[in-house]
Amino acid sequence: SEAIHSLLDLLAALITYVSVSMSDKPADREHQYGHGKIENLSAFLESVLLVITCAWIVYEAISRLIADDSGVKVTVWSYAVVIISIVIDISRSRMLFKAAKRNNSQALEADAIHFSTDILSSAVVLLGLVCAHFGYYKADAISAIGVAIIVLMISYRLGKSAIDVLLDRVPDGLTEKVEERLKSNTDIVSFHDLKIRVAGPDTFVKVNVHIHPDLGL
């Protein structure tokens, strides 16, 4: 289950790479707000892929538990692969978080969150291997279900965040922040029809402002 999860990580990374490359294109006649929402669409596709994988993992694990299949072989390579995977996950999640912050990229941030939670799921797998090593073979299937639950939680957060942006939901606290900035400007007499939308790394703010008649535009 962890191997399939990691294979899906590769696909997710490729989707992120393509989406970030495409979303970087400037606005054109057909896409006047730019191509930023391609990032959010890719994050939604990632979450769908993860849910499908989780369903398969849970099915296989339950089948093993019912059949009482104890054919789990634990070797030194089993531990080596999982431990190396954890070390790589830590390094790549840190790199992605830095890149996401530097470029204000939601796609990169989603990937960073995705990969940082892989550390936890790998730890669950490691626990299952330890238990199997001491003869409790059902721990392997139970650990697989544990991985699936963790991945489902990630999928929900990724999917909800992506859908919010695709449906133009304003991020919490952003309206108040913009209103506070407008009110603090002494040149603005009043303002109305404030509208905010997010697309990838960009935030668009549209507002009608009234200024003093003797003020140069």
N, C-alpha and C positions, 0 to 999 in steps of 0.2 A: 504493500500500500504506500509506503514511503518512497519507493522507487518510482511508482506511477505519479505520486505527488511531485517529486523532483523533475520528472519528465515534463509534467505540466508547467512547472516553473520555467523550464526552457522555452516552452511555447508562449507563456505569459511574457517572458522577457523579449522574445521576438516581436510579439504584438505591440509591446510598449515601445520598442525601438522604431518600428514602422510608424506607429501613431505619433510619436514625438517628432519624427522626421517630417511627416505630412502636416502636422499642426503648426509647424514653424513657418509654413508658407504665408506670405502676406495676404491681406484682404484683397478680394477682387470683385468684379461686377456681380457675380452670382453669390458670393459669400462676403457680405459687407462688414460682418463682425469678425472676419478672419476664419481660420480653420481649427481653432482651439478645442472645440467640442469633440474632435476626433479622439483626443486623449481620454475624455470621459466615456465615450462609446467603447473604447478599447478596455477600459476598466470594468465596464458592465459585461463585456464579452468574457473577460477573465473570470468574473464571478460565476457566470453561467457554466463555464467549463469546469470550474471547481465543484459546483453542486452536482453535476453529472458524475464526476469522478467519485465523490463522496457516496453517492447512491450505490455505485458498483462496489466500493470498498466495504460498506456496511453489509451488503448482500453476501459477499464472499466470506466475511468474518462470521456472520450468523450461520451460514452453511457449515463452516468448520466446527463451530461450537455444537451445533445439532448433531453432526456426524461424528463428533468426538475425535476429530483428526489430530493426531499428536506427532505427525511427521515433520517436526521442526529440527533442523540440524544447526547447532550453534558452534561456530568456530572462531578463531582469533580474527579472521577476516571480517566476520560479522560485526565485531566490535570496532575494528579499525575503520571500516567504511563509514559507520555511523558517527564516530568521533571526528574523523576528517571532515565529514559533511557539516557537523556543527561548527567547526572552526571556520570553514569556508562561508557558511551562512552569516556568522558574526561579522566577518570582514566585508562581505558584499552588501549587507544591510547598512553598515556604517557608511560605505561609499555612496550608496543610493540616497541615504538621508541627507548627506552633504550636498550632493548634486541637486536634489529636489529643493533644498533650501536656497541654493545659489541661483537656480533657474526658475524658482516659483512654479514648479511643475507638479500638477496633481497626479499625473500618470506615474512619474518617478516616485512620488511619495507613496502612492498605492503599492507600487512594487516594493518599496523599502519596508512597508508594514507587512506585506505578504511574506517577504524573505525573512524578516525578523521573527515572525511567528513560526517559521520553519525550525528555528532553534528549539522551541518548545515541543513541536511534534517529533523532532528527532530524539529529544530527551525521553519522550513517551516510548518510542521504539526501543531505545537503549534499555529502559526499565523492563520492557517485554522480553528482551534477549536475556537479561540477567535472570529473570524468573524462569524462562525456558531452560536455561543452563542448569538450574537446580531442580528440574523435573516438573515445573508447573507450566505445561505446554499451552494450556488455554490462555495464558497471559499474552501470548502472541496475537491471538485473534481479538482479545479484549483491548490490547494496545492499538490494533488496527482501527477498532471502533473509536477509541480515544482520539486518534489522528483525524478521523473523519469528522468528529464533533468540533475539533479545533478548526479544521479547514472550513466547515460550514459557518462557524462564527466569523471567520475572515471574509468569507463570501458575502455574508449578509451586510457587513460593514462596507465592503467595497461596492456592492450592488446598490445599496441605499445612497451612498455618497454620489455615485455616478448618475443615478436616476434623478436625484435632487438637482444636480447641475443641468442635466438634459431637459428637465421641466422648468428651468429658470427659477428655482427656489433660491431666495436670498440667504446667504450664510448668516447664522445667528450673530447678532450684535453689529453687523455691518451697516444696517440702516441707521442705527443710533450713532455710530461713529461718523458717518457722512453728515448727518444732521448737525451733530456737534461742531464739525469743522465748518459747515456753512454758517451756523449761528455765531461762531467766533470771528467771522469776517465782518468788520464794521462797514465795509463798502456795500454789503448786501442788505437792502431794506427788508425784503421778504423773498421767500422761495416756495414753489409748489410743484406738484407732479414729479416727485422724485422717483426714478426707476433705476434698478440695479440688476445686472445680469452677469454671470460668470461664464467664461468659455476657456477651458484649459488654464493656462497660466495668467490670463488677462481678466480684469474686472472692468466692466463698462458702467459708467454712471451718467445718467441723463437727468437733467433738472432744469426747470425754468426759474431764473432769478430776476429780481427787480433791483435795480441799482439807482443811486441818486442821479437826477437829470443832468447835473453839472459835472458828472464824473466821466472822464474819457474812457471809452470802451477798451 
